[in-house]
């Protein structure tokens, strides 16, 4: 069940360094939101804060609110591990477990949660691989190592692994940056399919990709050298790319800086 994300006055730190300043935004369910902006402006930091991966880094911390359908994921009573099951993540470089079979890669999260029944694991593996548009390519070699797949297939395998545990939200941190154009197109088509069932937030350096796959786009920028990153504006993708409200957004999109 796709869920809504609401972020309010989010400040993110690495030790004493203030990395991101007062971000407020909302992501509706079954929607793709893209974060764009120059390197080092806090896009990936904000993305990682949405499932509490930010705090895995020693000294990193978050202040403010991140709510999933009204529940504060940073509340003291909330278990970060359960947050990461509910809000899945796909990283920049495909990271399958290389020696583990394709099937076991997909169901690794379920096995970790204690699921042992063979038929259920097989059913979930097939459902997730079909969901990731990978089943037809791998159904005859499910017991072969995941590391033997091409880069694009490995990334779809990682997406299958993320959706196998049936999260409500999928976060994608530059999921196509290490892929060739054909694999990139396959992932973009997949994102469009997945948004029927999931709320998706994607960080991308590729503005054409943001324009193709997202419903709304947020532009991040640095407020100055050594200063924290800020969300400059968030709006419908069509408006951001055709008639942004802020001059900084227009300058970035038109290539005048960044």
MARMARTI-415660 format. One record per residue: residue number from 0; residue in one letter; z negated, y negated, x negated of N, C-alpha, C in turn. Coordinates in pm, whole numbers, plus 32768, in hexadecimal, padded with zeros to 4 digits. Each point is the difference from the previous one (the first is absolute). Layout:
// residues N
   resi   resn     nZ     nY     nX    caZ    caY    caX     cZ     cY     cX
    NUM      A      Z      Y      X      Z      Y      X      Z      Y      X
...
This chain:
// residues 258
   resi   resn     nZ     nY     nX    caZ    caY    caX     cZ     cY     cX
      0      X   8000   8077   7FAB   8000   7F89   8055   8000   7F83   7FA7
      1      X   806E   7FB7   8001   8009   7F87   7FAE   7F96   7F9B   802A
      2      X   7FC9   7FBB   7FA0   7F96   7F9F   801D   8022   7F77   7FC8
      3      X   7FBA   7F9C   8036   8013   7F75   7FD8   7FA4   7FDE   7F8B
      4      X   8034   7FB1   7FA2   7FAF   7FCF   7F90   7FEA   7F69   8012
      5      X   7F83   7FD7   7FF1   7FDF   7F71   8001   7FAF   7FDF   7F83
      6      X   8032   7FA0   7FB2   7FBD   7FD5   7F85   7FD4   7F6F   8014
      7      X   7F81   7FE5   7FDD   7FCE   7F77   8014   7FB4   7FD1   7F84
      8      X   802C   7F8D   7FCB   7FBD   7FC0   7F8D   7FE2   8063   7F90
      9      X   8065   804C   7FD7   7FED   8066   7F99   800E   7FC1   7F75
     10      X   7F95   800E   7FB1   8001   7FD7   7F73   7FF0   807D   7FAC
     11      X   8052   800C   7F97   7FFD   8078   7FAC   7FE8   7FD8   7F6F
     12      X   7FAB   804E   7FBE   7FD6   7FE2   7F77   8011   8078   7FA6
     13      X   801F   7FE3   7F7E   7FF4   8062   7F94   7F94   7FC9   7FA4
     14      X   7F87   8034   800B   7F91   7FC4   7FB7   7FED   7F70   802D
     15      X   8005   7FA2   7FA2   7FEF   7F72   8023   8084   7FBE   8028
     16      X   8070   8046   7FE4   8082   7FC4   801D   801E   8006   8096
     17      X   801A   7F8C   8039   8021   7FF4   808F   8096   8018   800F
     18      X   8027   8078   802C   808E   8027   8000   804B   7FD0   807C
     19      X   7FBE   8004   8073   8041   7FDD   807F   7FA1   7FAB   8053
     20      X   8036   7F94   8037   7FAC   7F9D   8045   801B   7FFB   8096
     21      X   7F9B   801D   804E   7FFB   7FE9   8092   807F   8029   804C
     22      X   801E   807E   7FFA   8075   8033   8049   7FD7   8025   808F
     23      X   804C   7FCD   8060   7FEE   8023   808D   8088   8029   8037
     24      X   8006   8078   803A   807F   802F   8038   7FE7   8071   8062
     25      X   8063   801D   8053   7FFA   8070   805E   8080   8052   7FF7
     26      X   7FEF   8084   800C   8073   805B   8004   7FF8   804E   8082
     27      X   805E   7FEB   805D   7FFD   804A   807E   801F   8094   7FEA
     28      X   7FD7   8057   805F   8023   808D   7FF3   8098   8016   8009
     29      X   802E   806C   7FC1   808F   8025   8000   8057   7F8B   7FD5
     30      X   7FDA   7FC7   7F90   8042   7F8A   7FCD   8008   8010   7F69
     31      X   806C   7FCD   7FC3   8009   7FFF   7F6E   7FEC   7F70   7FD0
     32      X   7F99   7FEE   7FAF   7FE6   7F7D   7FC4   801B   800A   7F6B
     33      X   8053   7FA5   7FCB   801F   7FFE   7F71   7FB7   7F8D   7FBD
     34      X   7FCB   801A   7F88   7FC7   7F97   7FAC   8061   7FE5   7F8F
     35      X   802A   7F80   7FF1   8058   7FD9   7F93   7FBF   7F8F   7FB2
     36      X   8037   7FE4   7F89   7FCB   7F94   7FAD   800C   8023   7F6E
     37      X   7FED   7F9D   7FA6   800F   8019   7F71   7F95   8060   7FCC
     38      X   8018   8037   7F8A   7FA0   805D   7FC2   7F7A   7FBC   7FEC
     39      X   7F95   804E   8014   7F7A   7FCD   7FE3   7FC4   7FA6   8069
     40      X   803E   7FFC   8079   7FCE   7FA3   8066   7FA1   8044   8064
     41      X   7FE2   8081   7FE9   7F9A   8040   8053   8032   805B   806E
     42      X   8084   8017   8008   8037   8053   806D   7FC4   808D   7FFF
     43      X   8009   8042   7F8C   7FCF   808A   7FF6   7F68   8006   800A
     44      X   7FBD   7F98   7FCF   7F6E   7FFB   800B   7FD6   7FFC   8093
     45      X   8044   7FAD   804D   7FE3   7FFA   8091   8020   8087   8041
     46      X   8073   8039   7FDB   8025   8082   8039   7F93   8068   7FE7
     47      X   7FD0   8006   7F83   7F9A   8065   7FDD   7F7A   7FE5   8045
     48      X   7FE9   7F83   8022   7F82   7FE1   8046   8002   8033   8090
     49      X   8078   801B   8035   800B   802A   808D   7FD1   8091   8015
     50      X   7FF1   804D   7F93   7FC4   8085   8010   7F92   8019   7F99
     51      X   7FC8   7F92   7FCC   7F8E   8004   7FA5   8022   8045   7F7B
     52      X   8080   7FFD   7FDA   8025   8031   7F7B   7FE0   7F96   7F96
     53      X   7FF9   7F82   8029   7FE3   7F93   7FA3   7F7B   8017   7FB8
     54      X   7F9D   802D   804D   7F79   800B   7FC7   7FF1   8078   7FA3
     55      X   8068   8054   7FF6   7FFC   8072   7FA3   8002   7FCC   7F6F
     56      X   803B   7F8A   7FEB   8006   7FC4   7F7A   7F76   7FC9   7FDC
     57      X   7FC8   8025   7F8C   7F7B   7FD0   7FDB   7FF7   7F67   8004
     58      X   7F98   7FCD   8041   7FEA   7F70   8008   804C   7FBB   8071
     59      X   805A   8048   8041   804E   7FC1   806C   7FAD   7FFD   8081
     60      X   8012   7F96   804D   7FB8   7FF8   807F   804D   7FAB   8064
     61      X   7FDA   8010   807E   8042   7FB7   806D   7F96   7FB6   8051
     62      X   8023   7F89   802D   7FAB   7FB4   805D   8058   7FD7   8075
     63      X   7FC9   8007   8078   804E   7FE0   8077   800B   807A   8059
     64      X   805A   7FFB   805F   800A   806F   8060   808B   803F   8000
     65      X   8000   8086   8003   807A   804B   801B   7FDE   805D   8074
     66      X   8041   7FEA   8072   7FE0   804F   8077   8076   8059   8027
     67      X   7FDE   807A   8027   8062   805F   8033   7FDC   8017   8093
     68      X   8055   7FCD   8059   7FE1   8003   8090   7F72   7FD1   801D
     69      X   7FDA   7F92   7FBE   7F7E   7FC2   801D   7F8C   8034   7FAE
     70      X   8014   806D   7FB3   7F93   8036   7FAF   800D   7FCE   7F70
     71      X   7F94   7FC6   7FCB   8001   7FCB   7F78   7FFA   8074   7F9D
     72      X   806C   8014   7FB2   8005   8072   7FA5   7FA3   7FED   7F88
     73      X   7FCE   7F85   7FEB   7FA3   7FE5   7F93   7F6E   8001   802D
     74      X   7FE7   8023   807D   7F75   8008   8030   7FB3   8068   7FAF
     75      X   7F7E   7FEA   7FEE   7FAE   8057   7FAA   7FF9   8090   8036
     76      X   8018   8010   8081   7FF7   8086   803D   8083   804F   7FF3
     77      X   8069   7FBF   7FCE   8085   8040   7FFC   8015   8046   7F7B
     78      X   802E   807B   8004   801C   8050   7F89   808B   7FDE   7FCA
     79      X   800B   7FCE   7F84   8083   7FDC   7FC9   8064   8075   8001
     80      X   7FCF   807B   7FEC   805A   8074   7FFD   8042   8013   8089
     81      X   7FB3   7FEE   806B   803A   800E   8087   8063   7F8E   801B
     82      X   7FE6   7F89   7FC7   805E   7F8F   800E   8086   8027   7FC2
     83      X   7FFB   8041   7F89   807C   8021   7FB9   804A   8073   8043
     84      X   7FB9   804F   8051   8047   8066   804F   8048   7FBE   8076
     85      X   7FC1   7F9A   8039   8038   7FBB   8075   8071   7FA1   7FD8
     86      X   7FF4   7FCA   7F86   8064   7FA0   7FCE   803B   803B   7F80
     87      X   8072   8043   800D   803E   8046   7F8F   8049   7FA1   7FA3
     88      X   801B   802F   7F86   8042   7FAA   7F9F   806C   804B   7FB2
     89      X   8071   7FBC   7FEC   806E   8033   7FAE   8012   7F9D   7F8D
     90      X   8001   8034   7F85   7FFE   7FA9   7F8B   808C   7FE4   7FCC
     91      X   8004   7FA5   7F9D   807E   7FD0   7FC7   8052   8073   7FC3
     92      X   7FBF   8051   7FB0   8046   8071   7FC2   7FD9   807F   8049
     93      X   8061   8054   8021   7FDF   807F   8043   7F98   804B   7FAE
     94      X   7F96   802F   8040   7F95   8044   7FB6   7FD9   8086   803F
     95      X   8065   805A   8012   7FDA   8085   8030   7FB1   8048   7F94
     96      X   7FB2   8064   802A   7FBD   8054   7F9D   806C   805B   7FC5
     97      X   8029   7FEA   7F82   807D   803B   7FCE   8005   8098   7FFE
     98      X   7F8E   8041   7FE3   8003   8093   7FF7   7FE1   8043   8086
     99      X   7FD4   7FB3   8060   7FDF   8036   8084   8080   8012   8051
    100      X   8005   8065   8055   8079   8017   8050   8017   7F8C   8061
    101      X   807C   7FF7   802F   8023   7F98   8061   7FA4   800A   807A
    102      X   7FEF   807A   8033   7FAA   8014   8076   7F71   7FD2   7FE4
    103      X   7FC9   802B   7F8C   7F75   7FDE   7FE2   7FEE   7F6B   7FE6
    104      X   8067   7FBE   7FCB   7FFC   7F6F   7FF2   7FE9   7FBD   8087
    105      X   804C   802D   8064   7FF9   7FC0   8084   7F77   8013   803F
    106      X   7FC6   8077   7FF2   7F84   801E   8049   7F83   7FEF   7FA9
    107      X   8010   7FC0   7F8B   7F8D   7FF1   7FA5   7F8A   7FB9   8044
    108      X   801E   7F97   804D   7F95   7FB5   8043   7FB6   8054   8067
    109      X   804B   8053   8049   7FC1   8057   8065   7FA9   8069   7FBD
    110      X   8031   8038   7F93   7FB0   8065   7FB7   7F7F   7FC1   7FCC
    111      X   800B   7F85   7FD1   7F8B   7FB7   7FCF   7F99   7FEC   8070
    112      X   8035   7FF1   807A   7FA8   7FED   8075   7FCB   8086   8035
    113      X   8025   806F   7FBF   7FC7   8081   8025   8056   8056   805B
    114      X   807C   7FD6   801C   8059   8051   8055   8034   8075   7FAD
    115      X   7FED   807A   8033   8029   8077   7FB4   8067   8056   8049
    116      X   800C   7FED   8083   8055   8058   8051   8093   7FF2   7FD7
    117      X   803A   806E   7FD3   8087   8000   7FC7   8068   7FC9   8063
    118      X   7FFB   8030   807D   8066   7FD6   8061   7FF9   7F6A   801A
    119      X   7F85   7FCC   800C   7FF2   7F70   8019   8036   7FB0   7F8A
    120      X   7FE2   802C   7F87   8032   7FB9   7F89   8099   8005   7FFB
    121      X   8039   8074   8021   8093   800D   8002   803E   7FA4   8069
    122      X   7FC1   7FFC   8076   8034   7FAB   806D   7FFC   7F6D   7FDA
    123      X   7F8F   7FD7   7FC3   7FF1   7F74   7FD7   8065   7FDE   7F93
    124      X   8012   805D   7FA1   8061   7FE8   7F93   808C   7FE9   8039
    125      X   8027   8053   8060   8085   7FF0   803B   800A   7F7C   804E
    126      X   7F99   7FE3   8050   8004   7F84   804F   800A   7F85   7FA6
    127      X   7FAD   7FFE   7F94   7FFF   7F8B   7FA8   8083   7FF4   7FB2
    128      X   8036   8071   7FD2   8080   7FFC   7FB7   8073   7FD7   805A
    129      X   7FFB   802C   807E   8066   7FD0   8061   7FEE   7F6A   8016
    130      X   7F83   7FD5   800C   7FE4   7F71   8015   802E   7FAA   7F8C
    131      X   8000   803B   7F88   802C   7FB7   7F89   8094   8017   7FE1
    132      X   8048   803D   805F   8090   801C   7FEF   801C   8050   7F81
    133      X   7FAA   8063   7FE5   800F   804E   7F86   800D   8096   801D
    134      X   7FDF   8029   8079   7FFA   808F   8022   8082   804A   7FDF
    135      X   8070   7FC9   802C   8082   8044   7FEF   801E   8018   7F6B
    136      X   7FD0   7FA7   7FAA   801E   800A   7F71   7FA5   8062   7FB7
    137      X   7F89   801B   8037   7F9E   8050   7FB3   7FD0   807E   8049
    138      X   802D   8016   807A   7FC7   806E   804F   800F   808A   7FBF
    139      X   8065   8010   7FA9   8014   8081   7FBE   7FBC   8009   7F77
    140      X   7FB6   7F98   7FDA   7FBB   8004   7F7D   7F75   7FC2   8008
    141      X   7FBB   801B   806D   7F7C   7FC6   8015   7F9B   802B   7F97
    142      X   8017   8073   7FC0   7FA1   8032   7F9C   8024   7FD6   7F71
    143      X   806B   7FB0   7FF5   8027   7FCD   7F7C   7FAE   7F80   7FE2
    144      X   7FEC   7FDF   7F7E   7FAE   7F8A   7FDE   803C   7F7D   8035
    145      X   7FA8   7FA7   8030   802C   7F7D   8032   803D   7FAA   7F93
    146      X   7FD7   8018   7F82   8036   7FB3   7F90   8093   801C   7FE4
    147      X   8038   8069   803D   808D   8022   7FEA   805F   7FB4   805B
    148      X   7FCD   7FAF   8059   8056   7FB3   805C   8033   7F81   7FBB
    149      X   806B   7FC6   8038   8032   7F80   7FCD   7F9B   7F92   8020
    150      X   8013   7F8A   7FC1   7FA3   7F91   8017   7FF3   7FDA   8092
    151      X   8073   7FF5   8044   7FFF   7FDA   808E   7FBE   806A   8056
    152      X   8019   807F   7FDE   7FC0   806E   804B   7F69   8001   7FE5
    153      X   7FD8   7FE5   7F84   7F72   7FFB   7FE0   7FB9   7F92   8051
    154      X   8043   7F8E   800E   7FC0   7F94   804C   7FF3   8027   8093
    155      X   8067   8043   8036   7FF5   802F   808C   7F96   806E   800D
    156      X   7FEF   8050   7F95   7F95   8064   8000   7F77   7FBA   8005
    157      X   7FF2   7F93   7FB7   7F82   7FB4   8003   7FE9   7FC3   808A
    158      X   806B   7FD6   8043   7FF3   7FCB   8088   7FD7   8072   805E
    159      X   803B   8076   7FEE   7FD9   8075   8050   7F6C   8020   7FEC
    160      X   7FD3   7FF9   7F83   7F73   801A   7FE1   7FA6   7F9A   8047
    161      X   802D   7F82   8002   7FB0   7F97   8040   7FF8   8014   8098
    162      X   8070   8029   803F   7FFF   800B   8093   7FCB   8087   802F
    163      X   7FEE   8060   7FA5   7FCD   8085   8027   7F75   7FF7   803D
    164      X   7FB0   7FA0   7FD1   7F76   7FF3   8034   7FFB   7FA5   807C
    165      X   8077   7FDC   8032   800E   7FAF   8079   7FAF   7F7D   7FFB
    166      X   8022   7FAA   7FA1   7FBD   7F7F   7FF9   802E   7FA4   8072
    167      X   7FBC   7F90   8010   8029   7F9C   8064   8058   7F95   7FC1
    168      X   7FF1   7FEE   7F7C   8045   7F96   7FB8   8038   803B   7F7F
    169      X   8076   7FD1   7FD7   803A   8026   7F7F   8013   7F82   7FAB
    170      X   7FC7   8000   7F8A   8014   7F93   7FA0   8061   8031   7F95
    171      X   8061   7FAC   7FDC   8065   8027   7F9D   800B   7F92   7F97
    172      X   7FDD   8023   7F84   8001   7F9E   7F94   8081   800F   7FAF
    173      X   8062   7FAF   801F   8084   8005   7FBF   8035   808F   7FF8
    174      X   8011   8043   8072   8021   808E   7FFF   808B   8020   7FCA
    175      X   8056   7F9B   7FF1   808A   801C   7FD4   801E   7FC9   7F75
    176      X   7F9E   7FC2   7FBE   801F   7FBA   7F84   802E   805D   7F90
    177      X   7FD9   8081   8008   8028   805F   7F97   8078   8055   802B
    178      X   8040   7FDD   8071   8068   8057   8039   808B   7FC3   7FF4
    179      X   8066   8057   8005   808B   7FD3   8000   8025   7FCC   808C
    180      X   8073   7FBB   800D   8024   7FC4   8081   800A   8063   8074
    181      X   8033   8079   7FE7   800F   8062   806E   7F77   8030   8030
    182      X   7FA6   801C   7FA0   7F77   8029   8025   7FB7   7F8F   8046
    183      X   8018   7F84   7FD2   7FC2   7F8B   803F   8029   7FF7   8092
    184      X   8081   8013   801A   8031   7FFA   808B   7FBE   806C   8055
    185      X   7FEE   8078   7FC6   7FC0   806E   804B   7F70   7FDB   8024
    186      X   7FB7   7FC0   7FA2   7F76   7FD7   801B   7FFD   7F91   806A
    187      X   805E   7FA2   7FF7   8006   7F93   8063   801B   8037   808C
    188      X   805E   805F   800A   801C   803E   8082   7F83   8048   8034
    189      X   7FB8   8040   7FA4   7F87   8048   8024   7F94   7FA0   8034
    190      X   7FF1   7F8C   7FBE   7F9D   7F9D   802D   801D   7FD5   8090
    191      X   807F   7FEB   801F   8028   7FDA   8088   7FDB   806D   8064
    192      X   8011   807F   7FD8   7FD9   8070   8057   7F68   8007   8011
    193      X   7FB8   7FF2   7F91   7F6F   8012   8000   7FB7   7F97   8052
    194      X   803C   7F8A   800F   7FB7   7F97   8049   7FF3   801E   8096
    195      X   8048   8066   802F   7FEC   802A   808C   7F73   8039   8012
    196      X   7FC6   8034   7F93   7F7D   8043   8009   7F93   7FBD   7FAD
    197      X   8027   7FAA   7FA2   7F9C   7FC9   7FA4   800A   7F69   7FF7
    198      X   7F91   7FC2   7FDA   7FFF   7F74   7FD6   8019   8002   7F6A
    199      X   8062   7FB2   7FD0   802A   8009   7F73   7FF7   7F77   7FBE
    200      X   7FC5   7FFE   7F88   8000   7F86   7FAE   803F   8026   7F7A
    201      X   8064   7FB3   7FD7   804A   801F   7F85   8001   7F86   7FA4
    202      X   7FE5   8018   7F80   8013   7F98   7F9A   8087   801A   7FC0
    203      X   8052   7F99   7FF4   8083   8013   7FC0   8027   7F82   7FB2
    204      X   8041   8017   7F8C   803A   7F91   7FB4   8090   7FE7   802E
    205      X   8033   805B   8052   808B   7FF9   802B   8007   7FB7   8087
    206      X   802A   7F83   7FFC   7FFF   7FB1   807C   8063   8035   8067
    207      X   8070   8038   7FD0   805F   803C   805F   7FBF   8076   8048
    208      X   7FAF   804A   7FB8   7FBA   8071   803D   7F9F   7FCE   806C
    209      X   7FB4   7F98   7FE0   7FA4   7FC7   8064   804D   7FD5   807C
    210      X   8074   7FC0   7FEA   8051   7FD2   8071   8035   8075   8053
    211      X   801E   8070   7FBC   8039   8073   8048   7F97   804E   804E
    212      X   7F8B   8016   7FC6   7FA4   8062   803D   7F8C   7FC5   804F
    213      X   7FDF   7F7F   7FEB   7F83   7FCF   803A   8015   7FAF   8080
    214      X   7F97   8000   8052   7FFD   7FAE   807A   7FC6   7F77   7FE2
    215      X   7F9B   7FFE   7FA7   7FC9   7F80   7FD6   7FEC   8003   7F69
    216      X   8007   7F89   7FC3   7FF6   7FF5   7F6E   7F99   7F98   7FDC
    217      X   7FAB   8024   7F9E   7FA0   7FA1   7FCB   8028   7FD9   7F73
    218      X   8004   7F7E   7FE5   8021   7FCF   7F79   7F7F   7FD6   7FBA
    219      X   7FE8   803F   7F8C   7F8B   7FDF   7FAD   802D   7FAF   7F88
    220      X   7FA6   7FA8   7FD0   801F   7FB2   7F89   7F7E   7FDC   7FB9
    221      X   800A   7FDF   7F81   7F8B   7FD2   7FB5   7FE9   7F6C   801D
    222      X   7F80   7FDB   800B   7FE4   7F72   801A   8002   7FAE   7F7F
    223      X   8013   8041   7F8D   8007   7FBB   7F80   7FE1   8062   7F91
    224      X   8018   7FD9   7F83   7FE5   8059   7F8F   7F6B   8022   7FFC
    225      X   7FE3   8083   7FFC   7F74   802C   7FFD   7FB9   7FF3   8086
    226      X   804A   7FD6   8065   7FC7   7FEE   8086   801A   807E   8054
    227      X   7FB4   8013   806D   8016   8077   8054   8083   7FFA   804E
    228      X   8032   8077   8024   8074   8008   8057   7FDB   7FDE   808F
    229      X   8064   7FCF   804A   7FE7   7FDC   808D   8074   8030   8056
    230      X   7FE1   801C   807F   8069   8019   8062   8032   7F78   802E
    231      X   807D   7FE0   7FE1   8037   7F7B   8022   802A   7FFC   8093
    232      X   8046   8068   802C   801F   800B   808F   8025   808E   8025
    233      X   7FEA   801E   807E   8023   8083   8039   8044   7FE5   8085
    234      X   8077   8038   8011   8049   7FE6   807D   8067   8070   8014
    235      X   8047   7FF8   8071   806D   8060   8017   805F   7FFC   7F8A
    236      X   802C   8074   7FD5   8055   800A   7F89   807C   7FA8   800D
    237      X   803D   8001   8074   8079   7FB0   8016   7FE5   7F6C   7FE5
    238      X   7F8D   7FD0   8030   7FDE   7F72   7FED   7FE1   7FE2   7F6D
    239      X   7FB5   805A   7FC0   7FDE   7FEA   7F72   807E   7FF3   7FAC
    240      X   8065   8050   801F   807A   7FFF   7FAC   8067   7F99   802E
    241      X   7FF2   7FCB   8078   8064   7F9E   802D   7FC8   7F73   800D
    242      X   7F7F   7FF6   8025   7FC8   7F7B   8018   7F68   8000   7FE8
    243      X   7FD5   8019   7F81   7F6F   8006   7FE7   7FBD   7F79   8018
    244      X   7F7F   8005   801D   7FB6   7F84   801D   7FD9   7FB6   7F81
    245      X   7FEE   804C   7F92   7FCD   7FC4   7F84   806F   7FF2   7F98
    246      X   7FFF   7F8F   7FBA   8066   7FE8   7F99   7FF9   8067   7F90
    247      X   7F85   802A   7FDC   7FF0   8063   7F94   8045   8083   8024
    248      X   7FF8   8026   807F   8042   807B   802E   8097   7FF0   7FF3
    249      X   8031   7F8F   802E   8091   7FE5   7FF9   8030   8001   7F70
    250      X   7FB3   7FC2   7FA5   8026   7FFC   7F73   8006   808C   7FC4
    251      X   7F9F   8055   8026   7FFC   8088   7FC9   8076   8053   8035
    252      X   8018   7FF7   8081   8069   8051   803E   808C   7FD4   7FD0
    253      X   800E   7F7F   7FE9   8082   7FCC   7FD3   8012   8010   7F69
    254      X   7F99   8032   7FBA   800A   801A   7F71   7FE5   7F88   7FA8
    255      X   7FC4   7F96   803A   7FE5   7F89   7FB0   7F87   8012   7FA4
    256      X   7FAC   8064   801F   7F96   8026   7FA2   7FDB   8091   8018
    257      X   7FB2   803A   7FA0   7FCF   8089   8011   8063   8067   7FD1
